[in-house]
Amino acid sequence: MSRKLSPPASARPLLESLKRKGPATIRELALRLRVTYEAARLQIGALLEGGWVMAAAEERTLRGPGRRAQRFVLSEAGEHVFPKRYDALSSELVATLAQSCGPKTLLAVLERMTQARVHRWRPTLERLPLKARLQALRGLYEEEDAYMEVKWRGKVPLLIERNCPFLRVARAHPALCSVSICTLSRLLGVRVVRERRFQDGDGCCVFRVCVDDPLADMPVGAEEPRPA
């Protein structure tokens, strides 16, 4: 069963309570939220099943001799319900690297990122036919990516990504996109061209797989010019 992208709105007060006041038992949550014990228990059960909360490993409260009431905390998924600034941090890191070490060092880092991705994916793909490899590569950004699809324009396959997870960083540093392009090209063994871009207001990125243009390697570098 696939996990929902966000917890139900009705659970927000409980998640807020765990975020603001820390670990709590079901009874403590019921008191905080001014609901019945059963209502708090049902909410915790649903959030546990969805992966938004988890039982605290060491935060336990004694309730009489030999009895312990389990405390609950936000899981990693639950933490991500609340605002984060990863994109700002990533953009600052890339800018600092480029300014401090120069563009050649930045390209070297991007090359290492590309090599790592190729090394991770190659064992999974090497024996698959092209269509199966394309379907597998829908998970390039995220496992079971619901926003990446494969379409065909005649005999030309297209990988279409409608939810770039690095969009803000990629807007500021387009060279990062070369990691995805080069990874796809090296894994598929042909040239890959990005013919539509989020950065240009297209609302998606479209990677055209040039099946008749074999390419053993594609160097990492600045973003390629937009195809006519």
Buried (B, 14 or more C-beta within 10 A) or exposed (E): EEEEEEBEEEBEBBBBBBBEEEBBBBBBBBEBBEBEEEBBBEBBEBBBEBBBBBBBEEBBBEEEEEEEBBBBBBBEBBBEBEEEEEBEEBBEEBBEBBEEEEEEEBBEBBBEBBBEBBEEBEEEBEEEEBEEBBBBBBEBBEEEBEBBBBEEEEEEBBBBBBBBBBEBBBBBBBBBBBBBBBBBBBBBEBBBBBBBBBBEEEEBBBBBBBBEEEBEEBEBBEBBEEEE
